[in-house]
Each structure stands twice: as C-alpha cells, then as structure tokens.
Amino acid sequence: MEPDCRAPRLPERIPSLDGLRALAIATVLAAHAVQTWGAPAFLRPLSHMGNLGVRTFFLISGFLITTLLLKECDSRGRVSFRDFYIRRGLRILPAFLVYVAVIHFMAAAGLIDSPRADTLRALTFTMDYRDDKSWPLNHIWSLSVEEQFYLLWGALFALASHATLRLAIVVLAVVPLLIRSAYLFGGLMPAHNPVAAARQLECLVDALATGALVSLFYNQWMRSERLATFIRSGRALAAAVALISLAVASFLVGSRLYDSVGQSVANIGLALLVWHCVSARTGPVIKVFNWRPIVFIGVLSYSLYLWQQLFLNPSVRSSYASFPVNIALAFLAALGSYYLIERPFLNARKYFPALRTRGSRAVPAHAHGGNSADIAGAVTLCKDIPLPDVANLICVRWYQRLDPACQLGTDNVQRISDRSSGATPHDPNSWQLCYGLPHPDSLAATDARWTDENGTAPEGPDQDGQIAGWAAAVNPKARWPKMQMAIKWTDRHMG
C-alpha cells in the first residue's frame, strides 16, 4: 500500500544542521582525544560525552533520511528501493571502503592491530553486535546501527501505509527503553556483548526513530501557532539544553541510569535541538551554527568520523597519535577523504535524485494531490516541460506566496483561493504580487498586451500556456517567460 506522504516544508539545504553536526563530531573527537597521550588531565571528564555526539548524529540522520523519503513519496507516489539504497551507498560506501582497506593493509603489514574478523564485521555492518573489537574499526559500530536502520526504514516506507509508518516509528522510539532496562536491570544482557545496551540496534534505534518521528509529524505539529512559536524561540533551546544536561547528570549518578533512562531523556532534548535548528531562522545559536567555518566542519564530519580513529588511539604512544598532533592529522586525512573520495561520489547522486519523476512532464499542481511546496521536485528537465505544465508551476508559486508558512495545513487550491478573497494567479495584479516584478515584462503587462493584440483575453484551461507561448515568440529574450521562471525556481529548490 502506498503511504500518504507529506514532506516537511523546509529549505533544500539547512546550514544549521551542518553546524549541529560540527558540534556532534567535536564531542566525539574530544571524547577520544582526551584519552590519548599528551592530553591534559583536566579534560578527561569529556571522555563520557562521545555518546551524546553519536546520538546527535543519529537524530539528524533519522530526520533527514525520513524527509528525503517523504519527498520521494510526494513526487513519485512511492519509494524506489533501488534508488534509495544506491543514493545511500554513494553517500556512505566510497570513503568507508577506502578507510577499511587502509586499515586492512596496515594490519597485514604489521603496522597496527586489527584482526580480519573485524574487517568482515565492518564490511557486513555488524560491528554493533560484538564487543571484542580492536580500536581501528571499533567506531564502525555506530555506522552499523545507521545502516541497519536504513535497511529497516526504507523497507517500511516502500511497503507500509502512512498510518503504519506512524505507529511503527512511535514503537521504535519507545520500546528500546524497555529493552535497555531489561538488559541492565533484568539480567538479560547478551553474554557475547556486555555493552549491548549502549551499542546494539534494538537499544539505540530510538535515537534514529525520534529524528524520523519529528520529520513525519513536522507539518502536523507546526500547524499549531503556539507550538511553532515555541519551537522557534529561545525557550525551546533552553528546554533542549536542560534535558540534555539532565541526561548528562544521570551518567554522573551511574552509567546504568544513563544507559537506560538517560538516553531517552537525551533523545527528547536532542530532538528539540534538531527541531529548533530546522525551524528557526534567527537567534545566536542559529548564527553560530550557520557560521561558515562551523558549517564546513559539519560537512567534513563523516570523513572526520571515519579517519579520526586511526590517529586518536589511546593505546598508541607514537608522535602521530599524541595530542594535539593527532587532531591536526585527523583533519588533514578528513580533508583528503572529503575532496578526493566523498565529494566526487556525492556529485554522482544526481543520477539517482530522490525527487525525479519518470518521464519528462511535471506533475500538474491541481492534479498532484501531494505537497505543492515540493511540486518543483517533480520536474526532471525544465526545458522539456510543456508550457501548460510550466504554468502549473507558476500557480503553485502563487499559492505558496499566499500561504508561505503552510498554515492551512493543505495544498487544497480552493481553500487557499478562498482564504485570499478569491484572488487567483489569473488576476492581473496577482501576477505582479506573485513575481514581485512591477516592470513591463511582468505577466500582468503580458496579459494586457495579449488582449490588445488579439482582441480578446486568453480563455480556456490552456490560457497560461497560450500567453507564455505567444510572449516567448514575440520576445524570446524577455526576463519573465514562464519557462525561465520555472527553471530558476527548480534550480533554487533542487540544487
């Protein structure tokens, strides 16, 4: 059954999430670096902060992957297993495989200790189910959790109804607390993995699921003006900090308390933080997270996550693994990995875009039944779109202008038209408002010129196509033609 999907109405790129990634990778680096040779002793308490960084990555990943899946549902009416996993593979595998290969050959040469069994577990993404791991590939447990979640969540999206998805994500966000408690306090901890409560998928999937839950319910929750105002305010940020601090305090009481209840409290605080970052546009924290150097560290975070393990090894006393040289080397390796491996393969993802439809036509706005804010995502090649469909894009842009915050909670054109006192894109003045182009090239002026030269106003369902086709023939270099506007709109929102 095809899910009834609605993607969050958000910009295509959210710099503050990269800023949040930078904070997450900073906590992971700090947790590892303070255990290495030469690190100041007073920084040792930071060694317990790494789990929060990993959970932050999980929350962000759950939110973003669900948003991408929802957008694919919006544009195609379904999720393509093939395209989804190819895109994930192009994102994750190239740099990962190079890192694993480097570790394997260094171990074969006797330079480091990393058994072949670890290489096999890493390549099969099962590192989270064993505790006896050597340091160089030990961190792949968290990537294994993510990949296992992607496999499960992608399958649910492709096969389940929207109601089933919502029920499943609530279950996945709550049940791990019970499993962790049973492991820690009920004597059910797996013998093969004494740290299962802090490592295995069934114990950690709640972090990914909480991020996914925010994405699934985002539009519904943001229709509440009171809740939307709270989320965008500093009060939400303060609540997030308070909850995260409470989770950290639970660790100081005892690691078992944190591994059970504390992780769930951290999930709620981190979810508020992610929600604030994607919703707020101003504020001191947003400014910091949007600062270019911070954003760039966030962009590097995956490569940093992979390569820091080689240099931040607490059991090695060589100069390359000593603080702070190891931090500098980790950044150098990450830069090389990002520019030489990661980014070229990221560019290849354009051949499997989540928002591409089959065929070359845009989905008409009035017939789409999906999210008007994402109608541009249904476009494959703008230059091949028939003019009437381009006109549909313009109509959608107009309705977005009337309801920029999507407060109506629907893209029902009639309701939006009623809300605007009957104004539609066919009113001459509304064209100017829609485009913000009061110059002679505006569509209002074009409508008038059409009437002057043809003796009658354009009529019928193809009237916008008639105007655009006529105007393009009369003045192909005009700045306003619908085709150019559609291309600009699509480029801006699809990258």
N, C-alpha and C positions, 0 to 999 in steps of 0.2 A: 504494500500500500504506500502511495506517495505521501510524504509528510507535508503538512500545511505549514510552509516555512515563511518566516519574515526575518530578514537580517536587521541587526541594529543600524539605525540611521546615523552613521559615523563617517568621518573622512576616510579616504582610502589609506592614508598614512597618518599615524598618530605619534609624533615625535616623543611625547611624554612617556609612552610605553617603552621606547628605547632608553629613555632616561631611567625608568624603573628597572629595566634590565641591567643598566650600568650599576645601580645600587645593589642588585642581586648578585652580580658577578663580583662586586667589590667585597661583599660579605664572604663569599666562597674563597676568594683569594686571601682575605685576611685570616679566615679560619685555618687555611693550610699554611700560610706564610709564617704565622706566629709559632708554629711547631718546628720550623726549620732552624738550622744552625745560624747563629748570629742575630736572631730576632730578639728584641727587647723583652725581658721577662714580664714587664707590666702589661704587655699586650696579650698575654696568654689567655685571659678570660674570653677573648674574641674567638677562640677556637670552637666555642659552642654555638657560634652564630651561623655557621655554614648551612645548617638545616633550614633556617629561615630563608636564606638565599635560594636554596633549591626549591622550596615551596613557592617562593615568588615566581620562579621560572615556570613551575607547574601551573600556577594560577593564570599567568599570562598566556601560556601555551593553550590551556583549555579554553580560554576566552577567544583567542584569535582563531584557533582551528575550527571552533564552532561557528564563529562569524563567517569564515570562508565557506564552510559547508552550507550555511543558510543562504549566502549569496548565490552559491551554485544552484541551490533549490529554487531561489527566486527567479533566476534567469533561465534555467533549463527545465524546471519542474521535477528534477531528480538529481541524484548524486552519481557521478561516474566513478565506480571503483577504480578503474584503470587510471584515469586522470588524477584522482585524488592521491593514490599511492605513488604514482610517478612524480607528482609535484613534491610529495614528502621525501621521496628518495633523492631527488635533485637537491633538496634543501639540506638533508642530513648526511647522506652517504659519502659524497666525494671526500670531504675533509676528514670524516670519520675513518674511512677505509685507508686513507693515506697515513693517518696517525697510528692505526692498528698495525699497518705494515711496517712503519718505522720502529715501533716497539718490538714487533716480532723479529725483525732483522737485528736490532740491537741486542736482544736476548740471545739470539743464535750466535752472535759474535762474542758473547760473554760480557757485554758492557753493562747490562742491567739484569735483574732477576725478574722474569715474567714467564711462567710456565705455559706450555702450549694449550693446556686446558683452559686457561684464562682467555687466550686468543679465540678459541672455539666458542666460549660463553659470550664473549664480546660480539663476535660476528653473528651469533644467533639471538642476541639481545635477551639473554637470560642471566645476566650478572647479578640481578637483584635477588636471585634465589639461592645464592651461595655466599657464605661469609668468609671462606678461606681463600681470599683473593690477594694477589700481590699488588703493590702500590701502583705501578704504571697504568694498569687498566681498572683499578678499583672504582674509579669515579663513573665508569660506564653503567653502573647500576641505575643511576638516575635517568640516563638516556634510555635504558632498557624499559623502565617504567613508562616513559613517554611513548615509546614505540608500541608497547603492548596496549596502551590506552588508545592510540591512533587506530590500531587494528580493530579493537572492540567498538569504538565510537563511530568509525567510518562505516562499519557493517550495520550498526544500528540505524544510522542515518539513511543508508541505502534501502533498508528493508522495513523499518518500523514507521508507524503513523506518528504524527506530531504529538498526539496525546501520550503515546507510549514513550516517546523520547523524553517528554517532560517528567513522566513518572520514573523512568529509568535514571535520569540524572539526579533526581531527588534521592532515590535509593542509593546511588553511588556516592552521593555527598554525605550520607548519614551512616550507612552500615559499617564503613571502615572503623568508625569509633568503637562500635561493638566488637569488631574483630580484634582490634588492638587491645581492648580491655580484656578480652578473653585470653589473648596470648600472654599479657603481662600479669594479670591478677588471677586468671583461672587455671594456670598451669598447663596451657595448651601451646606454648611456644614450640615451634618446629625444632627438632633436635639438630637438624643439619644447618640451621641458621638462627643463632641466638639473638641476632639483631633484626629479626624479621619485622617487628613492629615499626621499625624505622627505615625499612628498605623495600619490602615486597609490595607488589602491585595492589593486592587486596587491602593493604594497610594504608597506602598512600594515594589511591585513586581519588579519594575525597578532595584532594587539593585541585587536581585537574578537573574533576566534576564540578567543583564550586565555581571555577572560572567559566566552564561551559554553561552552568546554570545562569550566571549573570548575563551571558550572551543570549540565551534562549528567552529569558524573561525581560530583557532590557527594554524593549519597546513598551511592553505592558506596564512595567513599573514606572517608566519615565512619563507616562501619561498623567500621573499624579503630580500636579504642580507643586504640592508641598514636598513630596519625596524628591522630585527633580531639583528643587531649590536647595534642599538639604544636601544632596549628593554633590552639588557643585560648590558648596560653601566650605569654609574652613572647619565647620562643625563636624562634617564627615571625616575630614582629615584628622581632627583631634580624636574622634572616636576610633579611627583606624589605629592611630598611634597608641591609644590607651589599650586596645585589645591586643595588639602585638606585644606591648610591654607586659601585659598580664600573662601572655604565653611565655615570655622570657622568664618572668618571675616564677612561673610554675616549674621551670627547669631548675632554678636555684633551690626550690623545695625538694625536688627529686626528679631524676631523669624519667622514672616510670610515669610520674604525673604528667610530665610534658609529652612523653610519647603516646599517652592515651588522650587525655582531655586537652592538654595544652596545644596539640597540633590542630585540633578542631577550632579552638579559640583563635589560633593564628590564621587559619583559613578565613574566618569571618573578617578579621582585621585586614588581611591582605586583599580580600575581595572588595572591601570598601575602598582600599587604596587604588586598586585597578579601576574600579567603577568611577572614582573621582578623577583619575588621570584621563580616562577616555571621554568624560563628560564636561569637565571644567575647562575653560579657555584662558582663565586668568588666575592670579594668585602667586605668591612667592615660590611655592613648591613646584608649580607648573612651569614657572620661568626657569627654575634650576634644572628641571628635567628636560626642558626644551633647549637648554644651552648647548650649542653645537659640540663642544668638546665632550660633554656628558653623553649626548646622543651618539657620538661616534664610538665611545666606549661600549655603549649598548649594542651598536651594530657589530662590534667585534666580539661580543660576549660569547657566541658559540665557539669561535676559534679559540678564545681565551680559555673557555671551559675545557676544551679538548687538550690543549698543549701545556697549560699550567701544571698538570700532574707530573710531567716529566722533570720539571725544574723545582717544584715545591715539594720535594721528597724529604720527609723528616728523618729518614734513616741514612741519608747520604751526607757526608761531611766534605764533599768536594766544593771547590770555589763556585762552580756553576750553580750549585744548589744552596748557596749561602745567601742570607738576607743582607741587602736588598738586590744583589745581583740577580737572584733568581726571578724577582718580579720583572726586572728590565728584560731579561731573556724571554720570559713568558710573553711579554708584549711584542717583542720582535718576532717570535715564532707565530704569534697570532696574526700579526700584520702580513707576514708572508703567506700564511694559510688563507687569509681572507682574500687578498688580492690575486693570488696565483691559483687558488683552488675554488674557494667558496663562491666568490662573486661571478666568475665565468659560468659556473653551473647554475647560479641563481638566474642569470640572464637567459638561460636555456628554458626556464619555466614558462616563458611567454608562449612556447609552442603547446603548452597544456594549461591555458588560463582557466581559472575556475568560473569565469563569467562569460565564456564563449558559448554561443548557441550553435546548433547545427544549421547549416545553410547560411545565406548572406543577408537575410532580411532581419530587420529589427522587429521585436515583438511589439505590436501596436499597444499604446498606453491604455486605451479603453478596453481592450480585449485581454490584456495580460493577466489580470487577476492577481498579480504579485505586487511587489513594492515599487511604487512609482519612483521613489528616490533612487532606485537602482536600475531604472529602465535602460540607462546608458550601458549598463553591464551586459545587456542582451545584444549589443551591437558587435558584429565581428569586424567588418571592413566598412567604414562610413562611406567610402567612395562608391560602394556598390548598393547602397540603400536606395530603394525607390523613393521619389520625392514625397509621396503621401506618408511614408513611414518616418521620414525626417520631420515632417510636420508634426507627427505624433510626439517626437522628442521635444519639440518646442512647446507643445501643450503641456507636457509633463513638467517642463521647467517652469512654466507659468503657475501651475498648481502648487509646485514646491514653493514658489515665491509667496503665494498666499498663505501657506501653512509651513513655514520653514522649520518649525520645531516638531512637526507632525503631531500636534496636539489633538487633532481629530482622531488619531488612532487608526486611520484607514486611508486608503487611497481611492475611496469611492468618489469619483469625479463629481457626481451630482451633489453630494453633501458639501464638498469644497466650494462648488459653484454657488450653492445656496448661502453658505457662510459669507461669501464675498458679495452679497446682494445681487447675485445674478451675473456678475461680471465674468466674462469668458475670454479666452485668447482672441476671439473673433471681434471683440470691441476694439476699434482703432486705438483708443487711449491705452488699453491694456497691453498692446504690443510694446508701447514705449516703456511702460512700467516693467514689463517682463524683462526687456533687454537693458533698460536703463540707457537707451540710445535716443536722445531727443533730436538727433541730426537728420538731415534729409534722407539718409539711407535707411531710416527706421522702417519697419514693416507697415506702420500706420501710413507713412507717406507713400509707400509702395501700393497699399490698398487703394489709396486715393488716385494714384496715377493709373492703376488698372481700370478703375471706374471711368476716369476721364477719357482714356484711350479706347476703351471697349464699349462704352455707353451703358454699362450695367455693372453692378457689383458681382464679384465671383460668387457662385452659388454651388450647392451640392456638397456631397461628402468629400470631394476632392478639391475643395476650394483652395486649401492651403498649398496643395501641390500645383494647382493652376498658377497661383501667384508666384510661387518660387520658380517654376519652370519658365514663366514669361519673363520675370525680372532677371533671371540668370542669362536669358538670351539677349535681353536689352542691354544689360550692363554686367557682364560676367566678372568684372573686377571690383564690383561693389563690395563694401566691407561686411554687409549684413546678410548675404544669402544664407538660407537655412542650412544648406549643406556645410558651409564653413562653420556656422554656429554649432551644428551637431558635432562636427569633428573636434572643435575646441572643447565642448562640454565633455565629450567622451574621453579625449586625451587627458583632461584635467582629473577625471574621476577614475580612469583605468590605468593611468601611468603609462 
